[in-house]
């Protein structure tokens, strides 16, 4: 009997350790993006992409997350939304992280569906204050707009596209499929693109990759799917937020024509399901100027 208790306790301890490793241990996924349109002055320009924090803290004051970012020593940090959880009134974690990182790095930020959802939920007034405080931080908020990132005499274009809340479907909503964007939606929001320059697009949702590519973005950074939450070996992510099993876009690199999309698993989790074989991550991207 004592032996069975010891074995049972050991299995529980092992299971808990595996669980904690899976949800609290951050990995760094690295990419090298080479393109002849990247100016030579941006050769080795490093970007850290983070998404979907959902108020999660990795260590006190997000110490472990900050250390992971510091290890990459990026030139810029790009954030693709859902720093907060729209159903919760806790947003101090997000503000604290931004405050710390903005002292050392150039930060470019867009909102996701949870930032939009927070403004129609019961904590709306609190989140109105959150946005006032966020926008006073030393970061660049890009909402359906463009900023030019300069280095020396060269620039690259950074766009931020906001997919409206009504285009996000959920497990318990009536809509079962991704809602199509209107024709020329991206161009209407962001204008015509200069295809002779290097153009990066931040968008929370990856499900409109074809629209982003057809518009002409060279590099797209997205999140939202959390890697599918539960990753099945040789099959990929099991679930997407819009009720699809094994979604077309769940994690990693996707290519169409001259466009590349890098989709992060993000950092936070789901209220309904825990991550399985799907560790939280930051993404480190090094730009390379391709010489013909």
C-alpha positions, -999 to 999 in steps of 0.1 A, spaced: 0 0 0 28 24 9 46 16 -23 14 25 -43 11 58 -25 47 66 -32 43 57 -69 11 77 -71 27 108 -55 57 105 -78 35 104 -109 15 134 -97 47 153 -90 60 144 -125 28 154 -141 28 187 -123 64 193 -133 56 186 -170 26 209 -168 46 238 -152 74 233 -178 48 234 -206 31 266 -195 59 285 -176 90 277 -196 96 302 -225 114 291 -257 129 313 -283 121 306 -319 146 321 -343 143 331 -380 166 347 -405 147 366 -432 166 375 -463 154 398 -490 169 420 -516 146 449 -506 161 450 -471 185 480 -471 222 471 -463 220 494 -433 193 470 -419 215 440 -423 214 420 -390 186 442 -377 170 421 -350 133 420 -341 117 403 -311 81 395 -317 57 389 -288 20 383 -287 -9 370 -266 5 376 -231 -30 376 -216 -18 390 -184 5 361 -177 36 366 -156 67 345 -160 84 350 -126 80 381 -104 76 412 -126 79 390 -157 116 386 -148 120 354 -169 103 369 -200 124 400 -198 156 380 -195 146 360 -226 141 392 -245 174 407 -232 193 377 -243 183 385 -279 194 422 -276 169 433 -302 168 466 -322 131 466 -318 102 448 -302 70 442 -322 38 433 -302 8 419 -321 -19 423 -295 -37 406 -266 -14 418 -239 -44 417 -216 -75 394 -212 -106 413 -221 -127 394 -196 -105 403 -166 -99 436 -149 -62 428 -142 -40 448 -166 -12 458 -143 10 429 -156 8 443 -192 15 479 -181 45 468 -159 60 448 -188 57 477 -212 71 501 -187 102 479 -181 109 471 -218 103 506 -231 132 519 -210 156 499 -232 140 491 -265 120 506 -293 85 491 -290 58 490 -318 24 478 -307 -10 469 -321 -41 457 -304 -57 423 -308 -93 410 -302 -90 411 -264 -82 448 -263 -112 454 -284 -134 430 -264 -124 447 -232 -143 479 -243 -176 460 -247 -173 440 -214 -182 448 -178 -148 463 -170 -150 489 -199 -144 519 -177 -113 504 -162 -100 496 -196 -106 531 -208 -81 541 -181 -58 512 -192 -56 526 -227 -49 561 -215 -20 548 -194 -7 525 -222 -7 553 -248 13 575 -224 41 549 -224 72 554 -246 59 531 -274 46 535 -309 10 524 -313 2 516 -349 -36 513 -356 -44 510 -393 -13 531 -400 23 531 -411 55 541 -395 89 543 -411 117 528 -391 150 546 -399 185 534 -397 212 557 -412 199 570 -445 176 540 -450 140 530 -439 117 500 -438 80 504 -436 60 490 -407 22 487 -409 -3 479 -382 -36 464 -393 -65 461 -369 -89 433 -377 -123 445 -362 -138 425 -334 -167 412 -355 -143 392 -376 -132 371 -347 -154 341 -341 -153 320 -310 -160 285 -298 -195 293 -286 -205 318 -312 -230 311 -340 -204 315 -368 -184 284 -375 -160 297 -401 -136 326 -406 -155 356 -419 -141 369 -452 -128 404 -454 -143 428 -479 -125 431 -512 -95 454 -509 -100 456 -471 -63 459 -464 -57 486 -490 -87 506 -478 -73 506 -443 -36 510 -451 -34 525 -486 -14 513 -515 19 497 -508 52 506 -523 64 473 -535 99 487 -542 104 491 -505 105 465 -477 72 463 -460 64 445 -427 28 441 -415 16 435 -380 -18 418 -377 -31 399 -347 -50 374 -368 -32 350 -392 -64 338 -409 -62 365 -436 -28 357 -448 -39 355 -485 -53 391 -482 -20 403 -466 0 386 -493 -22 399 -522 -18 434 -508 20 430 -511 34 427 -475 69 412 -476 68 400 -439 37 394 -418 38 389 -380 7 374 -363 -5 356 -332 -40 348 -319 -40 310 -323 -17 301 -294 -1 274 -316 -33 254 -315 -31 250 -277 -26 213 -279 0 202 -305 -3 168 -319 30 152 -332 31 152 -370 -4 169 -372 1 203 -356 -22 225 -335 -55 209 -325 -77 239 -320 -81 275 -331 -101 302 -313 -127 301 -342 -139 266 -336 -117 248 -362 -98 216 -355 -63 215 -370 -65 251 -384 -46 259 -416 -25 284 -397 -13 275 -363 24 280 -358 56 287 -378 65 300 -412 41 303 -442 49 315 -477 28 327 -506 43 343 -537 68 369 -523 52 371 -488 63 353 -456 41 350 -425 57 341 -391 30 330 -367 39 328 -330 25 305 -304 24 335 -281 29 336 -244 -4 333 -225 -29 305 -223 -66 297 -226 -91 298 -198 -106 265 -211 -76 245 -221 -40 243 -209 -11 242 -234 1 207 -242 33 202 -262 30 239 -270 55 259 -249 51 297 -247 75 315 -270 91 347 -281 102 350 -317 136 364 -327 139 376 -363 172 387 -380 169 407 -412 195 401 -439 201 423 -469 202 399 -499 228 407 -525 219 397 -561 
